Every structure is written in C-alpha cells, then in structure tokens.
Amino acid sequence: MVEIRQLNPTRSNLKKFVEFQIDLYKGNPYFVPPLVSDEIATLDSKVNPAFDHCESAYFMAYRDGKAVGRIAAMINKQVNEKENSRQARFGFVDFIDDAEVSKALFDAAEKWAKEKGMDNIVGPLGFTDLDNEGMLINGFEELGTMATIYNYPYYPAHVERLGYEKEVDWHEFLIEIPEQIPDKHKRIAEIVKKKFNLRVVKFTSRKELKEQYGQALFELINEAYDDLYGYSRLTKRQIDYYIKIYLGMLNLDLVTLIVDGEDQLVGVGISIQSMSRALQKSKGKMFPFGWWHLLKGLKGKNDRVDLLLVAVKPQYQGKGVNALLFTDLIPAYNKYGFKWAESNPELESNAAVQNQWEAFPYRQHRNRRAFIKRI
C-alpha cells in the first residue's frame, strides 16, 4: 500500500523532500547531489522570486512509513501566458523501481494540475531554465554535473508506461580542450572583432562585474534564450537574486564578456571548474566538513570544466562571436589544466550551438528528455 502525502512546505519538510534523492542514490558513482541548502531555497516560495509567477505542490510517497518517492508539480503562469497554454510541469521527481509508487506520485501531480485547470503536464522541468531539466535517457554510466539531473535507467520506462510521450530532447557533449587555439577560431575572432568593433572584457573583481554588467548579463540571457523551448524570462527580482547567489562564486578567469564599441554587452561565456567530485564528497551538505570539499573543488586541480552558459545577442548569433569567446577561454582552460569541457544540455533542434563543437574532438555522451501527457 502506497501512501501519498502533500507536504506543507516548511523548511524541515523541504529538507526531507531534498534529502530523499540523496538517500536514494547513496553509493551511486555517477550521481552528483545538489547542495541541499540551495535546493531548499529553490523550492521555498518565501525565498525564490520565481514564485512571483509560479506555484507548486510537493508530494512524497510512503510505504510502511518509509519514504519511497517524491515529485513536485508546478505551474509557470508567465510561460503559459506567453504560449497561450494551460500546462503544468513536474520535476524534482525520484522513486524506487516500483510501478505502484511511480503511478501514485504521478497521479497526485496530475490531479493537482487538473484541479488548477491545466490540460497537460510536462517534465522534468523546474521553475525556470536555470533549474535542472530533462530526464536522462542514456549516458547512465557518465559522471553527472552540478547543472544536470541524474536518474536511474528505470525512470523513463516508468514514465512511458504512465502514458507520457516525448516532448523534446537535449544532447550533451564532452569536448576535448585543445592545447592551442584552433587556427580557424583565431581567424574568425579577428574578423569579427574588426567587422563589428567588438572587444573582450575581463574582470578581476566580482564586485565590479556585478555592478557594471550583472544586470546586463541576465538581460542578455533573456534576449538570447527567449525563443528556446519553455523559456521563462527572468524578472528584475529574479535577476537580482541570481546576481547575488551566482556571480559571487565565479572564477573570473573563466568568465568572458564581449562588448561593442559603446560598451554594450553582446556576448558572454561562463564556465566553472567541475564541482561533481566535490559535491559527491560533501554529500550535498556544507557542514560539518562539506565546505572543505567544496572549497577544494573550487581551488584544487581538476581536469574538467563545465560550460554553464553561452549567450549571444540575437543580431550577432551565427556571426562568429562564439569563436571570439572561446579564443579567450581556451588559454584559461589550459592555464588551469582542464582537459575536457562539459557542454551541459543543448536542445536537439539547436544545430547552430551543436555545430560549434565540430572544431574539436568530442563525443555525445548523454541524452535527456522532457515527457508530456494530456490530463
């Protein structure tokens, strides 16, 4: 007998909701846990400004008093208005390999969505595109990243059995970092700089980065990503929130900004040294010793770098700005001893982004999927 409980979203209950996933994957060598405090903040309507236009419900499944699954049901009203749809989202979903458990969880999410007037449900998605999204459908024996979902191989079969179908796929690539900037990139970068009067901007102060380009950086993301699948434009409150929590942790050597002759931002590339092993060692917790592992992850030797985001102003897309970004970033990657770069998820339909890796040795090592169902 499976019991479903809708959680009162207190901090202690959200902690149980988050830690269920970490317990479920204990000992799995590929799973990378989230930082528990960050995940709680994402789910907390009192903290996350996405709740200005989102609502959610959190459900946990129990059998004989033991937690056996979890799921979040969400509605992003901003996206629904933009797309003229009545769509709910599911996410933060994990469960044991038991059909009764997965059915009970999805039934609860679907019932909540129907009661809210929705006519379909899609996921895994988060509140915004800066939350992790997409269920892994292959690449289960690849180490995850801090920006992606890891799930057991049995998940997709459960979801399909419940009547869900493919909505969209994302591809991920592992790219070998060259020891020298490819000649083609050098040539294109020089042409682009002269043709459009562009230049690279670097910072040595996070405070100055925030003050001079923090707002513009996230506004650029809004512009560059606006037409992508399910994108939820970041509001001023969200931008202020993300400036505060994200920009303060960046290694500025791995952040490249491109500006025009009037110092207006036209492109940005943000990378971070892989935190996967550090998060595994910390088990997602800062205390008592998690902070030490995370600090070592940020400061210690590492052979991988995560490409968190690349954004280019729409009118400059496809004109070589990406070559200018990587002409600056490749020497920085070599400086830190990085051998491999994780692309993180790219929409299968985004051929322009995927084609940029053809200049490097690479392999597609993971695929993930969003599933949809009419309710």
C-alpha positions as CSV (number, residue, x, y, z in Angstrom):
1,M,0.0,0.0,0.0
2,V,1.4,3.4,-1.1
3,E,0.5,6.5,0.9
4,I,0.9,9.9,-0.8
5,R,1.3,12.9,1.4
6,Q,1.3,16.5,0.2
7,L,3.9,18.4,2.1
8,N,3.3,21.6,4.0
9,P,6.3,23.4,2.5
10,T,8.1,24.2,5.8
11,R,11.9,24.2,5.8
12,S,12.1,20.9,7.6
13,N,9.7,19.3,5.2
14,L,11.6,20.7,2.2
15,K,14.8,19.3,3.7
16,K,13.2,15.8,3.8
17,F,12.0,16.2,0.2
18,V,15.5,17.2,-1.0
19,E,17.4,14.6,1.1
20,F,15.2,11.7,-0.2
21,Q,17.0,12.0,-3.5
22,I,20.4,11.9,-1.9
23,D,19.5,8.9,0.2
24,L,18.1,7.1,-2.9
25,Y,21.4,7.5,-4.8
26,K,23.7,6.7,-1.9
27,G,26.8,4.9,-3.2
28,N,25.9,5.6,-6.9
29,P,29.2,6.7,-8.5
30,Y,27.6,8.8,-11.2
31,F,25.0,10.8,-9.2
32,V,26.0,14.4,-8.2
33,P,24.0,15.6,-5.3
34,P,22.7,19.2,-5.2
35,L,23.7,21.5,-2.4
36,V,20.9,20.9,0.0
37,S,20.6,24.5,1.1
38,D,20.4,25.7,-2.5
39,E,17.8,23.2,-3.4
40,I,15.6,24.1,-0.4
41,A,15.9,27.8,-1.4
42,T,14.7,26.9,-5.0
43,L,11.6,25.1,-3.6
44,D,10.8,27.8,-1.0
45,S,8.2,30.3,-2.0
46,K,9.5,32.7,0.6
47,V,13.0,32.7,-0.9
48,N,12.7,32.1,-4.7
49,P,11.4,35.1,-6.6
50,A,10.2,32.7,-9.4
51,F,7.1,32.3,-7.1
52,D,6.0,35.8,-8.2
53,H,4.6,33.9,-11.2
54,C,4.8,30.3,-10.2
55,E,3.0,27.9,-7.9
56,S,3.8,24.4,-6.7
57,A,2.9,21.4,-4.7
58,Y,5.2,18.8,-3.3
59,F,4.3,15.2,-2.8
60,M,6.1,12.3,-1.1
61,A,5.2,8.6,-1.3
62,Y,5.5,6.3,1.7
63,R,5.2,2.6,2.2
64,D,5.1,1.1,5.7
65,G,6.1,4.5,7.0
66,K,9.3,4.7,4.8
67,A,9.7,7.3,2.1
68,V,9.8,5.7,-1.4
69,G,9.4,8.6,-3.8
70,R,8.9,12.3,-4.4
71,I,7.5,14.7,-7.0
72,A,6.9,18.4,-7.5
73,A,4.0,19.7,-9.5
74,M,4.4,23.3,-10.8
75,I,2.7,25.9,-12.9
76,N,4.7,28.8,-14.5
77,K,2.0,31.3,-15.3
78,Q,4.4,33.5,-17.2
79,V,5.2,30.8,-19.7
80,N,1.5,29.8,-20.0
81,E,0.6,33.4,-20.9
82,K,3.4,33.6,-23.4
83,E,2.5,30.4,-25.1
84,N,-1.3,30.7,-24.6
85,S,-1.3,27.3,-22.9
86,R,-2.6,25.6,-19.7
87,Q,0.4,23.5,-18.9
88,A,1.7,22.2,-15.6
89,R,5.2,20.9,-15.0
90,F,6.6,18.1,-13.0
91,G,10.1,18.0,-11.6
92,F,12.3,17.0,-8.7
93,V,11.0,13.5,-9.2
94,D,12.6,10.4,-7.8
95,F,11.2,7.0,-6.9
96,I,12.2,3.4,-6.2
97,D,11.8,0.9,-9.0
98,D,8.2,0.1,-8.2
99,A,5.3,0.7,-10.6
100,E,2.8,1.3,-7.8
101,V,5.0,4.0,-6.3
102,S,5.6,5.9,-9.6
103,K,1.9,5.7,-10.6
104,A,0.8,7.1,-7.2
105,L,3.2,10.0,-7.4
106,F,2.3,11.0,-11.0
107,D,-1.4,10.5,-10.2
108,A,-1.1,13.0,-7.4
109,A,0.8,15.6,-9.6
110,E,-1.8,15.2,-12.4
111,K,-4.7,15.5,-10.0
112,W,-3.3,18.7,-8.6
113,A,-2.7,20.1,-12.1
114,K,-6.2,19.3,-13.3
115,E,-7.7,20.9,-10.2
116,K,-5.8,24.0,-11.2
117,G,-7.4,24.0,-14.6
118,M,-4.4,22.6,-16.6
119,D,-4.9,20.3,-19.5
120,N,-1.4,18.8,-19.9
121,I,1.7,18.2,-17.8
122,V,5.4,18.2,-19.0
123,G,8.7,17.5,-17.4
124,P,11.1,17.1,-15.7
125,L,11.4,20.9,-15.7
126,G,12.0,23.4,-13.0
127,F,10.5,26.8,-12.3
128,T,12.9,28.5,-14.8
129,D,15.6,27.4,-17.3
130,L,18.3,28.0,-14.6
131,D,16.8,24.9,-12.8
132,N,17.8,21.5,-13.8
133,E,15.7,19.9,-16.5
134,G,15.3,16.8,-18.7
135,M,15.2,13.1,-17.7
136,L,18.4,11.1,-18.6
137,I,17.6,8.5,-21.2
138,N,21.1,7.4,-22.0
139,G,24.6,8.1,-20.6
140,F,23.8,6.5,-17.2
141,E,27.4,5.5,-16.7
142,E,28.7,9.0,-17.1
143,L,29.6,11.2,-14.2
144,G,26.8,13.9,-13.8
145,T,27.3,17.6,-13.4
146,M,26.1,20.2,-10.9
147,A,23.8,21.6,-13.6
148,T,22.0,18.4,-14.7
149,I,19.7,15.7,-13.4
150,Y,20.9,12.2,-12.9
151,N,18.4,9.4,-12.7
152,Y,18.4,5.6,-12.7
153,P,17.9,3.8,-16.0
154,Y,14.4,2.6,-15.0
155,Y,12.9,6.0,-14.8
156,P,12.0,6.6,-18.5
157,A,10.2,3.2,-18.7
158,H,8.0,4.1,-15.7
159,V,7.1,7.5,-17.2
160,E,6.2,6.0,-20.6
161,R,4.1,3.3,-19.0
162,L,2.1,6.0,-17.4
163,G,1.2,7.4,-20.8
164,Y,3.8,10.1,-21.3
165,E,5.4,10.8,-24.7
166,K,8.5,12.6,-25.9
167,E,8.1,16.4,-25.9
168,V,11.8,17.5,-26.5
169,D,15.3,16.1,-26.2
170,W,18.6,17.7,-25.1
171,H,22.0,16.5,-26.1
172,E,25.2,16.8,-24.1
173,F,28.8,16.7,-25.3
174,L,32.2,16.0,-23.8
175,I,34.7,18.2,-25.7
176,E,38.4,17.7,-25.7
177,I,40.2,21.0,-25.0
178,P,43.0,21.7,-27.4
179,E,46.4,22.9,-26.2
180,Q,46.3,25.7,-28.8
181,I,43.5,27.8,-30.1
182,P,42.4,26.4,-33.5
183,D,43.6,28.5,-36.4
184,K,40.0,28.7,-37.7
185,H,38.9,30.3,-34.4
186,K,41.7,32.8,-34.5
187,R,40.9,33.9,-38.0
188,I,37.2,34.2,-37.3
189,A,37.8,36.0,-34.0
190,E,39.9,38.6,-35.7
191,I,37.4,39.2,-38.5
192,V,34.5,39.5,-36.0
193,K,36.4,42.0,-33.8
194,K,37.2,44.3,-36.7
195,K,33.9,43.9,-38.6
196,F,31.6,44.6,-35.6
197,N,34.1,46.7,-33.5
198,L,33.9,44.1,-30.6
199,R,36.3,43.5,-27.8
200,V,36.8,41.1,-24.9
201,V,36.2,42.4,-21.4
202,K,37.7,40.6,-18.3
203,F,37.3,41.4,-14.6
204,T,39.4,40.7,-11.6
205,S,36.8,42.0,-9.2
206,R,33.4,40.2,-8.7
207,K,32.0,43.3,-7.2
208,E,32.9,45.3,-10.4
209,L,31.4,42.6,-12.6
210,K,28.2,42.7,-10.7
211,E,28.0,46.5,-10.7
212,Q,29.0,47.0,-14.3
213,Y,27.4,44.1,-16.1
214,G,25.4,42.0,-13.7
215,Q,22.0,43.3,-14.8
216,A,23.0,43.4,-18.5
217,L,24.3,39.8,-18.3
218,F,20.9,38.3,-17.3
219,E,19.0,40.6,-19.6
220,L,21.2,39.2,-22.4
221,I,20.3,35.7,-21.3
222,N,16.6,36.7,-21.6
223,E,17.2,38.0,-25.1
224,A,19.3,35.1,-26.3
225,Y,17.1,32.3,-24.9
226,D,13.7,33.8,-25.3
227,D,12.7,31.6,-28.3
228,L,14.0,28.4,-26.8
229,Y,11.7,25.7,-25.6
230,G,9.7,26.6,-22.4
231,Y,11.9,29.6,-21.6
232,S,10.7,31.7,-18.7
233,R,12.0,35.3,-18.9
234,L,13.8,36.4,-15.7
235,T,12.2,39.3,-13.9
236,K,14.1,42.1,-12.2
237,R,13.7,40.4,-8.8
238,Q,14.9,37.1,-10.2
239,I,17.9,38.8,-11.8
240,D,18.8,40.5,-8.6
241,Y,18.5,37.1,-6.8
242,Y,20.7,35.3,-9.3
243,I,23.3,38.1,-9.3
244,K,23.6,37.7,-5.5
245,I,23.8,33.9,-5.4
246,Y,25.8,33.0,-8.6
247,L,28.1,35.8,-9.6
248,G,29.9,35.9,-6.3
249,M,31.2,32.3,-6.7
250,L,32.7,32.6,-10.2
251,N,36.4,32.2,-11.1
252,L,36.7,35.3,-13.2
253,D,39.4,33.8,-15.4
254,L,36.6,31.6,-16.7
255,V,34.2,34.4,-17.5
256,T,34.4,36.2,-20.8
257,L,32.3,39.2,-21.8
258,I,32.1,40.6,-25.4
259,V,31.1,44.2,-25.8
260,D,30.6,46.6,-28.7
261,G,32.1,50.0,-29.4
262,E,29.6,51.5,-26.9
263,D,30.5,49.0,-24.2
264,Q,27.1,47.3,-24.6
265,L,27.1,43.6,-23.8
266,V,26.7,41.4,-26.9
267,G,28.0,38.0,-25.7
268,V,29.0,36.1,-22.6
269,G,30.6,32.8,-21.8
270,I,30.5,31.5,-18.2
271,S,32.4,28.3,-17.2
272,I,33.1,26.8,-13.8
273,Q,35.6,24.1,-12.8
274,S,33.7,20.8,-12.4
275,M,32.2,20.5,-8.9
276,S,30.9,17.0,-9.4
277,R,33.5,15.2,-7.3
278,A,33.4,17.9,-4.6
279,L,29.7,17.7,-4.3
280,Q,29.8,13.9,-4.1
281,K,32.3,14.1,-1.2
282,S,30.3,16.8,0.5
283,K,27.1,14.7,0.1
284,G,25.4,18.0,-0.7
285,K,26.0,19.5,2.7
286,M,28.1,22.4,3.8
287,F,28.6,21.2,7.4
288,P,30.4,19.8,9.2
289,F,33.0,19.2,6.5
290,G,31.3,19.7,3.2
291,W,32.6,23.2,2.9
292,W,36.1,21.9,2.8
293,H,35.4,19.6,-0.2
294,L,33.6,22.4,-2.0
295,L,36.5,24.8,-1.4
296,K,38.9,22.2,-2.7
297,G,36.6,21.7,-5.7
298,L,36.8,25.4,-6.5
299,K,40.5,25.8,-5.8
300,G,42.1,22.4,-6.4
301,K,43.3,20.6,-9.5
302,N,40.6,19.4,-11.9
303,D,40.6,18.1,-15.4
304,R,37.0,19.1,-16.3
305,V,35.3,22.4,-16.8
306,D,31.5,22.9,-17.1
307,L,30.3,25.3,-19.7
308,L,27.4,26.8,-17.7
309,L,26.2,29.1,-20.4
310,V,27.0,30.9,-23.6
311,A,24.7,33.7,-24.6
312,V,24.9,35.9,-27.7
313,K,22.7,38.8,-28.6
314,P,20.3,37.6,-31.3
315,Q,21.5,40.0,-34.0
316,Y,25.1,38.7,-33.5
317,Q,24.2,35.0,-33.5
318,G,25.8,32.9,-36.2
319,K,28.4,35.7,-36.9
320,G,31.4,34.3,-35.2
321,V,31.0,35.7,-31.7
322,N,31.3,32.3,-30.2
323,A,34.8,31.9,-31.8
324,L,35.8,35.2,-30.1
325,L,34.6,33.8,-26.7
326,F,36.5,30.5,-27.0
327,T,39.6,32.2,-28.3
328,D,39.7,33.9,-24.9
329,L,38.6,31.0,-22.8
330,I,40.8,28.2,-24.3
331,P,44.1,29.7,-22.9
332,A,42.3,30.0,-19.5
333,Y,41.3,26.3,-19.6
334,N,44.8,25.3,-20.4
335,K,46.1,27.5,-17.5
336,Y,44.0,25.5,-15.1
337,G,44.9,22.1,-16.6
338,F,41.4,21.4,-17.9
339,K,41.4,18.5,-20.5
340,W,37.7,18.2,-21.0
341,A,34.7,20.5,-21.2
342,E,31.1,19.5,-20.4
343,S,28.7,21.2,-22.8
344,N,25.7,20.6,-20.5
345,P,22.2,20.2,-22.1
346,E,21.6,21.7,-25.6
347,L,18.3,21.4,-27.3
348,E,18.4,18.8,-30.1
349,S,16.9,21.3,-32.5
350,N,19.7,23.9,-31.8
351,A,22.0,22.8,-34.6
352,A,23.9,26.1,-34.6
353,V,25.1,25.6,-31.0
354,Q,26.0,21.9,-31.5
355,N,27.9,22.7,-34.8
356,Q,30.4,24.8,-32.8
357,W,31.9,21.7,-31.3
358,E,33.0,20.3,-34.7
359,A,36.2,22.2,-34.5
360,F,37.2,20.0,-31.5
361,P,37.4,16.3,-30.8
362,Y,34.2,15.5,-28.9
363,R,31.6,12.8,-28.2
364,Q,27.9,13.0,-27.4
365,H,27.8,11.2,-24.1
366,R,24.3,11.9,-22.7
367,N,20.8,12.5,-23.9
368,R,17.8,13.7,-21.8
369,R,14.2,14.1,-22.5
370,A,11.1,16.1,-21.4
371,F,7.9,14.0,-21.4
372,I,4.4,15.3,-21.9
373,K,0.9,13.9,-21.2
374,R,-2.6,15.3,-21.7
375,I,-4.6,15.1,-18.5
